[in-house]
């Protein structure tokens, strides 16, 4: 969501669309709609931008793309009953000996864990 500020020019909207997002403007005189956007921006800052040093705009685009994929596919959300927005099957523990395997996400900044059976 974008508010009605003039900083959201055509170039800013094109950048948002290039990340696979659909920009939506908030309604006039509706400040409560900014809460969703502010919460997401805060999450990106805490989970990503406070943890890395961004080298240039291409690096930022790559990081944001990886983070958005992690955010949609792997990160749990309370609003969808502790599942990811892209629903994934429950990974049940296999019978016998099994170990937990960490799948690196966002360059190792975050992980998704799954059961791995020994070969």
C-alpha positions as CSV (number, residue, x, y, z in Angstrom):
1,X,0.0,0.0,0.0
2,X,1.2,3.5,-0.8
3,X,-0.1,6.6,0.8
4,X,-0.9,9.7,-1.2
5,X,2.6,11.3,-0.8
6,X,4.2,12.8,-3.9
7,X,7.4,10.7,-3.3
8,X,5.7,7.7,-4.8
9,X,6.3,8.8,-8.4
10,X,6.0,6.7,-11.5
11,X,9.6,5.5,-11.0
12,X,8.8,4.3,-7.4
13,X,5.7,2.5,-8.6
14,X,7.7,0.8,-11.5
15,X,10.3,-0.3,-8.9
16,X,7.6,-1.9,-6.8
17,X,6.0,-3.6,-9.8
18,X,9.5,-5.0,-10.8
19,X,9.6,-6.8,-7.5
20,X,6.4,-8.6,-8.4
21,X,4.2,-6.5,-6.1
22,X,1.0,-4.7,-6.9
23,X,1.1,-1.2,-5.6
24,X,-2.2,0.0,-4.1
25,X,-2.9,3.6,-2.9
26,X,-4.7,4.1,0.3
27,X,-8.0,5.9,0.3
28,X,-8.2,9.6,1.0
29,X,-8.4,10.5,4.7
30,X,-7.9,6.8,5.8
31,X,-4.9,6.7,8.0
32,X,-5.8,3.3,9.4
33,X,-5.0,1.7,6.1
34,X,-1.3,2.6,6.5
35,X,-1.0,0.2,9.4
36,X,-0.6,-2.8,7.1
37,X,2.1,-1.1,5.1
38,X,3.9,0.2,8.2
39,X,3.9,-3.2,9.8
40,X,5.4,-4.8,6.7
41,X,8.1,-2.1,6.4
42,X,9.0,-2.6,10.0
43,X,9.2,-6.3,9.5
44,X,11.5,-5.9,6.5
45,X,13.7,-3.4,8.5
46,X,14.0,-5.7,11.5
47,X,14.3,-9.0,9.7
48,X,16.5,-7.9,6.8
49,X,17.8,-4.4,6.5
50,X,19.1,-4.1,10.1
51,X,21.1,-7.3,9.6
52,X,22.9,-6.6,6.3
53,X,25.0,-3.9,4.7
54,X,23.4,-3.1,1.4
55,X,26.1,-2.4,-1.3
56,X,24.0,-0.9,-4.1
57,X,20.5,-0.8,-5.6
58,X,20.9,-4.1,-7.4
59,X,22.0,-5.8,-4.2
60,X,19.0,-4.3,-2.4
61,X,16.7,-5.6,-5.2
62,X,18.1,-9.1,-4.9
63,X,17.9,-9.1,-1.1
64,X,14.3,-7.9,-1.2
65,X,13.3,-10.5,-3.8
66,X,14.8,-13.3,-1.7
67,X,13.2,-11.9,1.5
68,X,9.8,-11.6,-0.2
69,X,10.1,-15.3,-1.4
70,X,11.0,-16.3,2.2
71,X,8.2,-14.1,3.6
72,X,5.6,-15.7,1.4
73,X,6.8,-19.4,1.4
74,X,8.6,-20.1,4.6
75,X,7.9,-17.5,7.3
76,X,5.1,-18.3,9.6
77,X,2.3,-15.7,10.2
78,X,-0.1,-15.6,13.1
79,X,-2.8,-14.3,10.7
80,X,-2.9,-17.5,8.8
81,X,-2.8,-19.9,11.8
82,X,1.0,-20.0,12.0
83,X,1.4,-21.1,8.4
84,X,3.0,-19.3,5.5
85,X,0.8,-17.3,3.0
86,X,1.7,-19.9,0.4
87,X,0.4,-23.0,2.1
88,X,2.9,-25.8,2.5
89,X,2.3,-29.3,3.7
90,X,3.2,-30.3,7.2
91,X,6.6,-32.0,7.3
92,X,6.1,-35.0,9.6
93,X,9.0,-36.7,11.3
94,X,9.9,-39.9,9.4
95,X,10.1,-43.2,11.2
96,X,13.5,-44.3,12.5
97,X,16.6,-42.1,12.7
98,X,16.2,-38.6,11.3
99,X,17.9,-35.3,11.6
100,X,16.8,-31.8,11.2
101,X,18.2,-30.1,8.1
102,X,18.4,-26.3,7.8
103,X,17.6,-24.8,4.4
104,X,19.3,-21.5,4.0
105,X,17.1,-18.5,3.0
106,X,18.1,-14.9,2.2
107,X,21.8,-15.8,2.1
108,X,21.7,-17.7,5.4
109,X,20.1,-14.9,7.3
110,X,17.0,-17.0,7.8
111,X,16.3,-20.7,7.6
112,X,13.6,-23.2,7.0
113,X,14.0,-26.5,8.8
114,X,12.9,-29.9,7.5
115,X,13.5,-33.5,8.4
116,X,16.3,-35.3,6.6
117,X,16.6,-39.1,6.7
118,X,20.2,-40.5,6.6
119,X,21.2,-42.2,3.4
